[in-house]
Structure formats: C-alpha cells, structure tokens
Amino acid sequence: MGKHHTPPEQSEENRPSRRDIRNMAMVMAALAVFVIAMIASYSGAFAKPTLHHLDVAVAGPQHLIDGMRGQDTLGVTQVADAAAAHDQVYQRRADAAFVADAPGHLELYVAGGGGRSVANAAETVGRAIAAQGGLSADVTDVAPTTAADPQGTVVFYAVIFLSIGASVGATIFGRMMGSVHKASTFGWRTLSLAAYSALLAGGVTLYVDVILGALTGHTWQVFGALFVYAMAVAGAVTGVAAAFGTIASATLTAFLVIIGNAAAAGPVGKPLLTGFYTTFNAIVPQGSGVALLRSVEYFGGNGSMTPLMTLLGWAAAGLVLAVGATLVRSGTFGSMLNYRASHDRSERGSTRTV
C-alpha cells in the first residue's frame, strides 16, 4: 500500500450522508428565508416612507384650526399660544406645532431629535398650510440634533446593534451554563447578564458620547437607558429559553430582528410607519428603546415613562419565566404540591377523628 493511499473505509467515512446533505440544505434554506424576510421587513418599513398620522398642536384663528382638522393625516390639539405649542412638542405630546403668532406669519415648531424625517414631514405640511393661507413660515427646532449626528439616526443604530449583542450574549451564556436547576446558578446567571448589559451599555455610551460626539451632555442618562434596554432583551431571551427551550428563544430573536428592528421607527419615525409596524412599535423593546433614548437625550426626559415601563415589562416577563423554570427543574414546585396534599390529608384525618 502506498504511503499516501487512503483506505476505502476512511474515504467512505468522509463522504457526507444523505442526512447530512438534507440538513445542510435545510439550514441554507432557513438562512436564505431569514435574510429575505429581513430585506422585506426593512424595505417595507423604510423604502417609501409616507405620512400616516402627525399629531400637531395649533394656536391661531379658528378657521386655521378647522382647516387642519379637515386633513386626514393630522391629529390636531388646540392650544392657547406659542409657549403652550412649544411645550407640547418638547414634552413629546405632539410631533410638531403650528402657531399663527402674527398677521401673515406661521411659526412651525419641529423636533429633530424625534426623527429628522418626522421634522421634515412636519415642515412640509406646515409650509403647505402657510402657502394656502398666504402666510410666510419660519421653522424652530425645539429639540435639535448634534452636529455629529444631524439625521438623528445614531440612537436607532445604537439600539438595534445593542439588541444583537444582548440576544446573542444571552444565548451563549445559556449554552455555556446549561439549564438552571438551583437558586445559586440562577443568581449567577442573573449577575452575569447584569454585568454583560453594563459592559455593553458602557461601551456604546463611550462610543456615541465621547468618541463620536453624537449623543452628548447626558452621559449617565444614556448609559441608564441602554443598560435597561440590554437587560430587557437579554432577560426576555433568557427567560424564554429557560421556560420553552432553544427553538423558542431563537424564534423570539428572529422576531425581534425581523419585525422589531423595522418597527423601532428609527430612520423614518413613527408617524411615517405603516399601521402594521406602528402597532408593533409600542410592543417590541426596540421601539421603546429608541423612544427612551431620544427622550433622555433630546427632550429632557419628557415622554420617557411609557417606554421605560415597557422595557421593564419585558425584563420582568423574562425573570418570571426563568424563575418558574428554575423552580420546576429544582423540584420545588413538586415539593410544594406534595406538602400541600399531605397537609390537606392530615387536616381531613384530624376532622374525622374529632
């Protein structure tokens, strides 16, 4: 036998079996579907942004207000004066405000920090209204973005890529640590997720604030928002994996990547999303993460309570699932049920004896 001759048996072992080929084909098909789904989701949300609903505060003559209320895309709130209109936008109760503050003039209040596309859409609507009424128009940005991020998209990118890090990290930690069967292991995993979330939030804050100079002046608030967001995503993925298994957590991750990222209203803003993505915007953590980060960076914390509560809800749901799964695996539930049954039998026996 030659020195480099491979025995027939070894050569046959190196050949992929039909099962190997089938599994490889299935993985390829699944990945292709995943990529196509991402493209379809992102293009459906961002490719042709159209104004669907814009909440505006208006101060001015009644005929001007009535005319705006006749437009299907506008939700009009009448306010007393320019100061009230300004506050409506800065407090995130309205997307924009229009004020007829002087004869022949219309002041437009927009918020670049709420999304440059939304501010541009509001300006377009306002200028069209001014032109119809023969008014001049000026624009005031009540929440301007920074020079390093004029389009205000860094908030969106920080959130969606933090999602990837948090979900992948939670999955890897789960595989490394295995199933949780006792409280000490559960505590260790929770501590690991908290430390990892702090590391992610700290790294992203350092980059977007100190290095890039895009989100400046609110370092600790930005860090806090990113930390809560990372814990919400990592906690939810961990909880679902603990309670329902790897396939369920992978399904959740795919949903968050395909639907959640597109519904976050990053590049186009919520008023320009279709009804499908608008519905999910208030549900998925990405939508709340973007809204929370914008609130603390550009609006002095105004409008932060709802997204914060949503993120805490995701984290709490993951915690409940993980704790429940730990109690089941550790046998605590069984012990509690057995104790209760034994106690009930004892009570019935005592009653009969009496």
C-alpha positions, 0 to 999 in steps of 0.5 A, a space after each residue: 500500500 502506498 504511503 499516501 493511499 487512503 483506505 476505502 473505509 476512511 474515504 467512505 467515512 468522509 463522504 457526507 450522508 444523505 442526512 447530512 446533505 438534507 440538513 445542510 440544505 435545510 439550514 441554507 434554506 432557513 438562512 436564505 428565508 431569514 435574510 429575505 424576510 429581513 430585506 422585506 421587513 426593512 424595505 417595507 418599513 423604510 423604502 417609501 416612507 409616507 405620512 400616516 398620522 402627525 399629531 400637531 398642536 395649533 394656536 391661531 384663528 379658528 378657521 386655521 384650526 378647522 382647516 387642519 382638522 379637515 386633513 386626514 393625516 393630522 391629529 390636531 390639539 388646540 392650544 392657547 399660544 406659542 409657549 403652550 405649542 412649544 411645550 407640547 412638542 418638547 414634552 413629546 405630546 405632539 410631533 410638531 406645532 403650528 402657531 399663527 403668532 402674527 398677521 401673515 406669519 406661521 411659526 412651525 415648531 419641529 423636533 429633530 431629535 424625534 426623527 429628522 424625517 418626522 421634522 421634515 414631514 412636519 415642515 412640509 405640511 406646515 409650509 403647505 398650510 402657510 402657502 394656502 393661507 398666504 402666510 410666510 413660515 419660519 421653522 424652530 427646532 425645539 429639540 435639535 440634533 448634534 452636529 455629529 449626528 444631524 439625521 438623528 439616526 445614531 440612537 436607532 443604530 445604537 439600539 438595534 446593534 445593542 439588541 444583537 449583542 444582548 440576544 446573542 450574549 444571552 444565548 451563549 451564556 445559556 449554552 455555556 451554563 446549561 439549564 438552571 436547576 438551583 437558586 445559586 446558578 440562577 443568581 449567577 446567571 442573573 449577575 452575569 447578564 447584569 454585568 454583560 448589559 453594563 459592559 455593553 451599555 458602557 461601551 456604546 455610551 463611550 462610543 456615541 458620547 465621547 468618541 463620536 460626539 453624537 449623543 452628548 451632555 447626558 452621559 449617565 442618562 444614556 448609559 441608564 437607558 441602554 443598560 435597561 434596554 440590554 437587560 430587557 432583551 437579554 432577560 426576555 431571551 433568557 427567560 424564554 429559553 429557560 421556560 420553552 427551550 432553544 427553538 423558542 428563544 431563537 424564534 423570539 430573536 428572529 422576531 425581534 430582528 425581523 419585525 422589531 428592528 423595522 418597527 423601532 421607527 428609527 430612520 423614518 419615525 413613527 408617524 411615517 410607519 405603516 399601521 402594521 409596524 406602528 402597532 408593533 412599535 409600542 410592543 417590541 423593546 426596540 421601539 421603546 428603546 429608541 423612544 427612551 433614548 431620544 427622550 433622555 437625550 433630546 427632550 429632557 426626559 419628557 415622554 420617557 415613562 411609557 417606554 421605560 415601563 415597557 422595557 421593564 415589562 419585558 425584563 420582568 416577563 423574562 425573570 418570571 419565566 426563568 424563575 418558574 423554570 428554575 423552580 420546576 427543574 429544582 423540584 420545588 414546585 413538586 415539593 410544594 404540591 406534595 406538602 400541600 396534599 399531605 397537609 390537606 390529608 392530615 387536616 381531613 384525618 384530624 376532622 374525622 377523628 374529632 
